[in-house]
Amino acid sequence: MKINKRSEGSMLTIYIEGRLDTSTSPELSKELDSSLEGVTQLVFDFTLLEYISSSGLRVLLAAQKAMNGKGTMIVKNVSELVMEVFEITGFTDILTIE
């Protein structure tokens, strides 16, 4: 997995490439822990995300909870495969997906 970030004022966009699974989700979690200070809009761009597991879903849920009190979180450019995982798990009701 590869993580790229772009910060514009209080908006942080995180680009994820590859697989977000048991072996890579701790890296994203650590990155979020050190990056959310002062962020009021968090955007995940999943254009290059190939796969997400339950571990990846837990990281997204934790990020959503962290942002609930201080701003918004958006997930964009989701592939059909990842969207199917979101639908099956009910994450389409939890996340804002564009």
TAJO-V497382 format. One record per residue. N is the residue number from 1. D_LAST is the distance of its C-alpha to the last C-alpha in Angstrom with 2 decimals. Layout:
<<N/D_LAST> <N/D_LAST>>
This chain:
<<1/21.98> <2/21.47> <3/19.76> <4/19.31> <5/18.60> <6/18.32> <7/19.32> <8/19.31> <9/21.22> <10/19.62> <11/16.20> <12/16.01> <13/13.72> <14/14.61> <15/14.49> <16/15.63> <17/17.73> <18/19.61> <19/19.95> <20/19.01> <21/21.93> <22/25.12> <23/26.66> <24/23.79> <25/21.96> <26/24.87> <27/24.32> <28/20.72> <29/22.00> <30/24.83> <31/22.71> <32/20.60> <33/23.89> <34/25.25> <35/22.31> <36/20.94> <37/23.98> <38/23.19> <39/19.39> <40/17.66> <41/14.09> <42/13.01> <43/10.17> <44/10.18> <45/9.74> <46/10.52> <47/11.54> <48/15.05> <49/14.78> <50/17.10> <51/17.66> <52/17.09> <53/19.96> <54/20.75> <55/21.76> <56/18.39> <57/16.88> <58/19.59> <59/18.66> <60/15.04> <61/16.69> <62/19.22> <63/16.81> <64/15.04> <65/18.64> <66/19.71> <67/17.11> <68/17.80> <69/21.00> <70/20.13> <71/16.66> <72/12.94> <73/10.77> <74/7.10> <75/6.19> <76/4.80> <77/6.77> <78/7.88> <79/11.15> <80/12.67> <81/15.06> <82/12.87> <83/10.75> <84/14.28> <85/15.33> <86/12.62> <87/13.76> <88/17.40> <89/17.42> <90/15.73> <91/13.05> <92/10.48> <93/12.73> <94/12.89> <95/9.58> <96/6.66> <97/3.79> <98/0.00>>
